[in-house]
């Protein structure tokens, strides 16, 4: 269980989490393809430095192929924000940031992809208008766009069809308003 705090010196916007291990407002849950017979594995660990590490091994065996982590607990009010910004250090793979506006197993996920550069910290600015609704990996039509005031869960997913070890370090997640676009830092 890892939590939420306001970061000192953060840019304007609403901090969602900077992975302060002392705060327990958000709980992080692993959801892998084993829910449907796959054998991928993953974990999330937060170091004393407040960096979360989502890592594991993606497997395509038994029709598997995804590993994910998502939040439960209290998110801050994100009403009025137009984008999410994540600061990550990846392994060269493409990950998804996933949002859920409902609760329960039948709520669709909204996803946006972002590439990583191996061993480099990057900030990705993801417009809420660009998140697409999905259900079990399939894109859905006819659903409303993401309503930031209704976001109940946020998470990361890897499903790039490339078996093997993966690791994504996450420094923080923040909501902002303004111009979008990805920027490496």
N, C-alpha and C positions, 0 to 999 in steps of 0.2 A: 504494500500500500504506500503510495507516494502522493505528495500533495501540492498545494497551491499557495503562493505568496506573492505579494507585490514586490517586484524587483526594484532595487534602488538604482537610479540612473537610467532607467529604461526610457526609450523614446515614447512620445505620446501614443496613447491607445489604451486598451484594456489587456493587462496581463492575464492570460488564462492559466498558465503554469510555468514556473521556472524550476520545477522539480526539487524544491526544498524538501529534503527528507524528513524534516521535523513536522511538516504540515500534512494533515490527513484529510483534507477536503475532497480530494479525488482519489479513487481507488483504481488501479490499473489491472485489467483482466486480460488474460491471454485467450484468444479464440483461434484455433488452428483447424486445418482440414481434417483432423481426427474426428470432428463432429459428423463427418460423412464418410469415414473409413480411411482417410489419408493418414500419412505417417510423418508429416512435417512437424518440427519442434521449434519452440521459441520461448524466450523469457525476457523480462524487463528487469533491469537492476539500476538503481540510482546510487552513484558514488557520493562520497562526502563532499565532493566539489559541486554537487547539484546537477550533474550531467546524467541523463537517463541513457541507458544502452539497451536497445532492442536488438536482440541477436538470436541466432538459431541456425537451423538447417532446413532448407526448402526441399521437399521431395515430390516427385510426380507419381510415385507409386500409388496403387489402389485408387486411381483417378483423383489424387490429391493435387496440391499445388498452391496452397496459400498459408500464410502465417500472419497473425495480426495481434494487436493489442489495442484495447479501447478503454475509455474512462467510464467510471460510474461515480456517482456522487454529485456534489453541487458545483456546477459551472457558474462563473459570474454572468451577470446580465450582459448580453452582447447586442442588445437592440441598437440600431442605428449604425452599426459597423458594416463595412462593405467588403472586407477582406480579412484573411488570416495570414499571418506571417510566422514562418517556422525557421529557426536557426538550427541547422543540422550539419553533421559530418558523416558522409556516407562511404560506400564501398564501390561506387561506380554503377550501382543498379538504380532502377526507377521504382520509386515507392508511391503509395497513394496516401493522401490525407483523407480521412473519412469522417463524415458527420452524420449524426442521427437526430432527427427532430422528435421522434416518438420513442416510447418505451416498449419493451416486449420484443419477442422474437420475430414478429411480422412487420416491424417498422422498416421501411427502405433505408438504405445507406445512400448518402450523396458523396461522390468521390471526385478528387482532382489529383492528377499525377504530377510528380516532380522528379527530375533526374538528380543524381548526386555525382560528385567528382570524388574519386577515391582519395581519402585522407585530407580533404579540404573542407573547411567550414564555409557554409553558404547560407544566405537568407533567401527564402522563397516566399514571394508575395502572391497569394492565391485568391483571386476574386471570388466571392461567394456566388456571383452570377455564373461562373464557369463550372461549378460543381454539378455533376450529372447524377440523377437518381438511378440506383441499381437495386437489384434483388438477386442475391446469390450469384453475383457476377454478370448478370444480364442487365443491359440498359433498359430503362422503363420510359414510356411516353405518357404524356398527359398528367404528370404530377406538377405541383407548384414548385417554384424555385425555393432555395434555402431561405428561410426566415430566421435571421440571426437571433431574434428574441425567443425562438423556440428550440434552439440547439440544446440537446440534452446530453450528448455524448460526442467525444472526439477521439480519433485513433489513427493508427498507422497500419498499413497492410502491404505485404509484398506478395505479388502473384505474377511474376514476370516470365514464368515457364522456364526458368534457368535453375536446375537443381544445384544444391550446394550450400555452403555456409554463407551467412549474411550478417551484417552488423550496421546499425544506424545509431549514431549518437545524436541525442536531442538536447539542446541547451535550453530552449524555451519555445512557447507558443503564445502568440499575442494576436488580438483583434485590433484592426485599424480601419480608418476610413481614408479614402483618397485614391490616388492612381495605383494601378496594379502593374505586375510584371515581375519576373524572377531576376534576382541579382545575387551574384556570388560575392562572398566577403572573405 
